[in-house]
Amino acid sequence: MFQNLCKSGVFYISLLILLTGCQTNNLDNKSILSKHVRHDNTSKPNIIYILADDLGYGEIGAYGQTKIHTPNLDKLAKQGLKFTQHYSGSTVCAPTRSTIMEGKHTGYSTVRGNKTLGENRQRGNYPLPTGSRTIAHMFQEQGYKTGIFGKWGLGGINSTGHPAKQGFDAFSGYLDHRHAHNYFPDYIYRFGNEVELNNKVKVHGLGKNPSLDYKSYLGNDYVPDLMLEDAMQFMKQHKNDKFFLYYPLTLPHTALQPIEESLQQYKGLFEEDGNLKGKPTPHQYPKAAYAAMVTHIDKHVGMILAELERLNLDQNTIVMFSSDNGAEQNKAYNNFFGSNGGLRGYKRDLYEGAIRAPLLVKWPNKIKANSTTEHISAQWDLMATFGDIIDAKPNADTNGISFLPTLLQQPQPKHHHLYWEFWKQQGLQAVRMGQWKGIRLNVNTNPNNPIELYNLSNDPFEKHNVAKQYPEIVKKIELAMLDRAISPESSWNPPSE
């Protein structure tokens, strides 16, 4: 029945009406924005979007972290706007990146899971198809130079999803997310070429008794720092152009491979449990190693901000910082650091700790410094937001709503709801609707499994399921969970389809 309803155009129109005009509201937003938003079209800003990998909501100082040092990110928060109700596109990396590129939530995005097309390095992850219009294409249409430096995850070297086919003029980094599990790989892609590195480090297939000597997992060419070099080169090369720089770091995703210089900042500060046999890159100092990797992100942010200033680009460049999903659950360090800020859940589920993400935005002379917003937003809003900023049209089928009004302290249209689905972990669906959060577990076993309901306004840690007290809200959440299309990839649909 669900499949037949989703295929029905009548049902789709009815669903939009029942959801109080969610998509219609998006059309209305354009008139609202044109009425209220004003910015200088003769001097469009550069935009830098920095995306950490598996960084928890509570792992930087601006969001309450006290043990890990993040002075540059904390400064960024003081100079700009901090979002407290922002969400990642998904609970794992590839689908999040798809929502960002396409401006669609995981009910409609192309990539809805971390699917790999084979071990051959030429194939990589499930690709974006030919004919996609990404945010990078949108920038190119407006005369921007576009570059990505870091982790792509949306198609291999010979696929339709390669960054060069999806709107990027320059690319360095990892195409495949499995390749990105090693910070010292034997090769990397740099500006279109496969470049051999001076590394012989293996992090998978370690066996039952891997070495606990962390130095055995260090090489000579540290990929995050190579990506920083390439990003800085891109900025310098295009200092007289307008550019969009997408900087998807692999830090602090495991493996635990901080460089020695970063590790020394924390080594000996914490009581450690180094018993990590069987994990990627066992480490005698897991807490110190993880903290060092987060601080290394902060170092990169500081260097990018300094380079903008050196190039005299800082006053007309928007810098955004976020994370692709919540922290990985690892008893050796995540509980100790309060990685998800006390929120329930970790990467791969759909509770708040898995999908609530930091978002910091700096835009000199536009955004009020040291400000905070509770506007509810998600990473699929980026296409609409960037489109508003550079006077470009987002895709007509975007699920996003521009949050440019929030940046400029102007009246902000709101989402009727946000939606997520994830077909691992026995199948998960979640909806955020105002103060309410609904979650359905074990969808693969029972598509009609009861929905858990939480009132985030007084229960941000999702401790009290109030579904029985608010059946009318549960019905609205259940209806919103139909806001999806059937994926051509069968593993990204409930078994009933």
N, C-alpha and C positions, 0 to 999 in steps of 0.2 A: 504493500500500500504506500509506504513512504516513497519508494522509487517512482511509482506512478504519479504521485502528487508532485514530486520535484520536477518531473518531466512536463507537467501541465502548465501551460502559460496562464490559464485561468487561475490555477492555484497560486502562481507567482504573483499575479496582480492582487489577488485576495490577501496574500501574505503581507504585501507591502501596505495595504490598507489597514490590516489588523495590527500591524506594528506601528500604528499611528504615523504612517508616512515617513519611515526612516529614509528611504531613497529620495522621496519628494522633498524632505527637509534639506537634503544635499543640494538640490536645485535651488531651493530658496536661499541657501547660504550664499550663493553667488551674488544675489542682489544685496544681501546683508553686508557682505564684504566690500562690494563696490561702494556702498553707501558710507561705511565707517572707516575702511582701511585706506590710509594714504602713505605712500612712500615715494621716494625720488626715483622715477623710472630712468633718468639719465645716468644714474650711477648705481647700477645693480650690484649687489654685493657678491663677493666670492662666498662659497659655502664649503665648510669642512665638517664632515660627519664622521666622528670617531666612534667605533663600536667595539667594546671589549667582548671577550668570549667567556661565558660562564661566570661573569662577575656578579656576585650577589648584591641585592638592594642595600645591604648594610655594610658593605666592605670598603667604603670611602668615608673620610671624616665628615664630609658635608651631610651624610646620612646617618651619622651616629657612631662610626667606627672610632675606637680609641687606641687599639693596639697596633694597627697598620698605619704608616705615615703616608699621607697623600696631599702634601702641601699645595701642589699646583692645581689639583682638582678642587681643593677647598677654596683656593683663590678664584678659580673660575666661577664657583658658586657665588662668591661674594661680589664678583664683577657682573654677574648676570642673573638669570632666573632659574630656580630649582623647581622641578615638577615633583610632586609627591604622589600623584595618581596616574603615572604613566605606565604603559604595559609593553612588553616585548611581543613580537608577532607570533611567537610560538614558544614551546618549552624545550626545543632543541634547535640546533644551529641552521640547517639547510632551509626548513620552512620559514623560519624567521627572516632569513635573507630574501626568500621569495616574496614575502609580504612587503618588505621594504622596497624591492625593485618594482613590484607590480601594483602596489597600492591597494591590495586586496587582503582580507583576512583569510584564515585557513579553510574557510568553507568554500572559497572560490579560487584561491591561489593555485598556481600550477604545481608547486612542490609542497607536499604536506607531511613529509617525513625524510629521514636521512637514508634514502635509498641509493645504493651503489649499483652500477651497471656491470660490475665485474672487476677482477683483480688487475686487469691490464691498465697501466697508467694512462693510456690514451683515452679511456672511456670515462672514468670519473663518476661523479654523482648524476642523478636524474637531472636532465637539462631543461632550461627554459627553451621553449620552442621557437622556431622561425616565425617571425611576424609579431613577436612580443614587442611592446613599447614600454621600456623601463624608464625610471627616473633619469637615467643617464641619457637616453634618447631625448627626453624632454629638455634637458640642459643643452644638448648639442643643437637642438632646433633653435635655441635662443642664442647661439654663437659661443657657448661656453666650451672650454677645454675640459675634458673629463678624465679622471684617473682613479684607479683602485689599486691599493697597495696592502696586501695581507691575504686574508682568507676569503675565497669566492664561494665554492661549494654548490654552484648551480650549473655545472656542465664541464666536461673534460676538454682536452686540447683539440680534439677533432669533432666536437659536438656542436649542435646548434646553440648551446648555452655558453659558449666561450665569451668572456667579457668583451672581446673585440667585436663580436657579433651582437652584443647587447648594449651598445652605446658608449663603450669606453675607448678613449683614444690611447690610453696607456695602462698597462697592467704589470705588476710584479707580485709574486707570492705563490700561494698554494691554490690549485684548482680543486683538489679533492680534500674533503675534511679528514679522511684517514691519514693522508700525507701530512696534514697539519698537526697530527699527534706527536710529532717529533720536531723539536726546535733546532736540532742539528742534523737535518736530512742530508742525503748525498747529492741532491740536486734541488733546484728551485727554478721557477720561471721569472725571468727579468726582462721586461720590455719586449716580449714576444719570443724570447729565446730560452731554451732549456739550458741552464747553466750548472755545471758540476761544481760542488762545494768541497771544501777541504774537511769533510766530516766522514767518520766511519761509525756512527752511533746508531745502534738499533734499540728500539724501545718495546717492540712486541716480540712475542715468542721467546720470552725470557726463561721459560721453564719453571720448575718447582722451586729452585734454589737460586734465584737471581742474586747478583752482587748487591750488597748494601752500601757499597762505596759510591757515593753520588758522583764523584769525579769521573767514574768510568762511563757516565752518561753525558759527559760534556765533550763538545767538539771545538772546532776552531772558528767556524762561521755561524754566528748566532742570527737566525733568520729575522727575528723582530727588529734587530738593529740594522740589518740590510734593507728591510722594508722602510724604516725611518729614513735611511739615506736616499732611497728612491723617491719617497714622498717629498722630501726637502728639495731634491733635484727638480721634481715636477713643479713645485711652487716657484722656485727660482726661474725655471725656464719660461713659466707663464705669468710672471709678475706683471707684465703689461697687458695680459689678456684677462678675461673673466674665467674663473675655473671652479669646478666642483671636484673636491677631493674626498673620496670615500676611503676611510682608513680603518678596515676591519681587522684589528689586532687578533692574534691567537691567544694572547695572555688574558687571564691566568689559567686557561684550560690545561688540564693535565696533558702531557707528562710534567712531573716536577723537575724542571730544568732551568732554574735561574742561573745567570752567570755568577761567577764567584764574587765579583765586586758587589753585586746587589745582595747576595747571601750574607756577606760580612756585616751588613747593617743590622741583622737580626740574630745571627748565630750566637747562641749562648744566652739569649734573652728569655727563652721559654723552656719549660720542662717538656721534653720531647718523648714521643712514642714512635720510634723508628721501625716498628715491626710492620712493614708494608709489603711483605712477600706476596708476589703474584699481582701486584698493582703495577701500572706503568711506571718505570723508573723508580724503584724503591729508594728511599732517602732516609738517612740517619736523623735529619733535621726537618721533618715535614712542615712544621709550623713556620719555621724560619724561611724555608724554601717558598712556601705559598705567599707569605707576607712580602718576600722579596719580589715575587712576580707581580703582585699588585702594585707595589711601589715602582716597579719598572714601567708599568703603564703610565703612572704619574709622571715619571721622568720624561717619557715620550711626549706627553701632553705639554709639559713645560717647554720642551725643545721646539715643538711646533709653534707655540705661542711666541716664543722668543724669535723664531725665524720670521714669523709674520711681522713682528715689530722691526726687525732688522731690514726687511724688504719694504718697509713703510706701507704694509698692507693691513695692519691690524685694525684701523679705524673703519674699514669697509669690508670686513670679513666676518661672517657669522660662523661661530664654532659651536658645535653640538657634541655632547658626549653621552653615550648610553651603553647598554649591554644587551646581548642577544637572548638571554634567558637567565633564570636564577642560578645559584651556585650548585655545583655537583655535590652530592652528599658524600662526605668523607669524614669518618669519625676521628681521623688523626688531626684535623684542623678546623673544619667548618663550624662545629659546635663551639669550639674555643673562641673563634673570632666573631660569633654571632653573624655569620655570613649573610643571612637573609633578613637581618634586622628584627628578628623575633617572629617574622611571618611564618605561617605554616607551609611546609612543603619544600621540595627541592626540584631541580631540573628533572624533567620527564613526567612530572604530574602537572595538574592545573590549579592547585591551590596558589594563594598569593605569592608565596616564596618562590614559586617556579616561574612566574610570569610578570610580577611587578618589577619594574626596571628603573634605575636612576635615569634622569634626563636633566642635563645642565645645558643652558643656552646663553652664550655671550654675543651681544651685538651692540657695540659701542654707540652711544648717542640715540639708540632706539629702545633698548630694553632697560628698564629700571634696575639699577644695581642692587644686589643683595635682597632680591625679592623671591617670593615663593608663591606657587599656584597649586590649587587642588583640582584644576581642570582634569577631567578624565579623558585620556588620550591613549593612542596606541601607535606602533611604528608604521602601520599602514596609513596613518595620517600624513606621513612625510611627503608623499607625492603631491597631495593637495596643498600642503603647506609650502613646499618649495615652488610649486606652480604659482601660488599667490605672490610669493616674494619676487619671482623673476618674470611675472606676467606671462606665464605659460599655462596651457590648458592641461589639467590632469586627464587621465583616461576616463572616458564616459562611464565605465563600469567600476570605478573605484568605490571602495567602501569607506574611504577616508574622508575626514572633514578637516579643513585647514585650521590649525591653531595659531595662525598669524595674529588674529585679534588678541589672543592671550599674550603673545609676545609684546604687543603694543598697548596692552591695558585697555582694550576696546571690547564692546559686547561680543561674546563668544557663543556661536551656535554649539549645541551639544549633541552627542550621539544618543540615539534611542537606546542602543545597546552595543556592546562589543561581544564578539563570538570567537571561540577557539575550539578546535578539535584535534585529537591526536590518537592514532589508531594502534599504537603500541600500548603497553601497560593494560591490556584487556579492553582498550577502547575508552576514551575520555572525551567529554564535552563540557564546556563551561561558558557561562554568559555573565557579563557585568552589565547591570541595568540600574543606573543611578546608584543608590546606596546598597542595592542588592547584588549578591553573587550566588549564582546557581551552578552546581556541579553534578554531573551524572557520571558514575563510575561503571565499569564492567559492561560497556555498551555492546561489546562483541558477544557476550553471553546472553544479555537481555537488553535489547534496544529500548525497552520501556522501563528500565530500572528506575526506582524512585530517585527523584532529584533532591540533593542536599541544598538547603538554602541558608545563607548567612547575611546578616545585616552588618555591612562593613562600617557603618557609621558608629556603632557601639560595640562591634565585635571584629576588629580588624585582623585578629589572629585566627578567625574561623574556628572557634571552639564550640559554638552553640548552634546546632542545626535546628532552625525554626520553621521547617517546611510544614509541619502539621498546624502551626499557628497561622500561617498565611497561605492558604491553598490558592487564593486568587493570584498571588504573586508567582507561585509555582507554575500556574497555567500560562502566565505571560512568558516566563523563562522557557517553558517547554515549547511554546510557539516559536520563540526566538531561536531555539536550537534547530529549527527547520530551515534557517536562513543559510542554506548551502546548496551547492550543485554537486552532482555525482562526478567523481574524479574518474578519468579514463584509466588511471592506475588502480586496479581493483583492491590492492592492499590498503588503500587510503579511503576506503568506504566501510561502513558497518556490514557485517556478513549478510544482513537481510537484503542488501542490494546486490 
